Amino acid sequence: MNASDLAKRASFYQPVEERDADGMLVQGWLLRFTCAANVCYLRGSEAVMQARLQSKAPAIVTVRDFPQTRQVTSEWRVEIDGRTFHLKEDPRPEGRMQAMLVEG
């Protein structure tokens, strides 16, 4: 994979907990960074077909490896083309790229 394959814009959000006016903990999402990405939707396996029956779309998101992407964990989420994906695993290094399994 090379730079020309990273045609999408991905916004990475980290979960944060804040207290509201009543003192209750409320979970929110904080935008940490935006970068170029590639999305490859999975297809064919039995697990993927089962996910589709539940209106989920498993995919592999690939981004460049740089300090901000190394901070991403499976608790984060990513938004690409107005669609929100939740990370299912921590990013895996693949040379100068990072790949992560997501589900939207």
N, C-alpha and C positions, 0 to 999 in steps of 0.2 A: 504494500500500500504506500502511496506517495501523497504529497501535499495536494495534488489536483483531485484526489478522491475525497477530500474533506470539504464537501460542498454545502453542508448545512451549518447553521449557527445553533450552538447548544448553550443554554444558560443553566448553570449549576447552582442549586439551592441547598443550604445547610439548615438542618432543623435547629430551632432555638426555642427555649422556654422562657416566658416572661410572666410577670404577675399583672393581672388586670386591676381595675379600681377596687374590686371586692377582695383582692388578695389571693385569688384563685390562679393556679398555674395554667397558662394557655400556651399551646404549642403553635409556633408560626414558622415561616420559612424566610431565610435571609439570602438574597442573591449574593453569591461570592465572586463569580466570574463568568464570562462568556467567551467561548472559543469556537474554532472550526471543528466540525465533527463529521463522521460518516455513520450512517445507520444502515444495518443489514438485518432485515426481518428474517426470523427463523421460519422454516417450513419443513413439513414432511414427517417429523417424528411423531410418535404417539403422544408424547407429553405436550408437544406444540399444538397438536389437534385438540387435546383436552383443554388447553388454555384458551384456544379460540372459541370453544363452546361456552366458556365463561366470560366471553367478550374481552379477553386480554390478548395483547400482542407482544410476545417475547421477541427481543431483538438484541443485537450486539452493537454497542456504540463504541466507536474508535476515535480517540483524540490524540493529539501530540503529547508526548511525555515532557512536562515541565513542572516546576515546583508546585504550582497551584493544583494540578491534576493529581499529584502525589498525596494531597491532603484529603481527597475524596474517599469516603467510606460507604458501606452498604446502607447507611441510614439516610444518605442524601437522596435528592431527586434531580432529574434533568428535564428541561423543557426544550423541545425541538419542534419547530413549525407549529406552535400553539398546542402541542400535545405533551402531556406530562407523563414521564416514565419514572418508575421507582427502581432504584438499583437493587439487584438481587444478590450481588456479591461485590467484594472489593475489586477495584481495577487490577487487571493483570498486565504486567509489562510485556510488551512484544517488540523488542528492538527499541526504536525511537518513538514508539506509540504505546498507548495504554488502551486496552479493550475491557469492556465491562458488560455483563449480562444485565439487561433491563427488562421491565415489563410495563406496558402501558395500557 
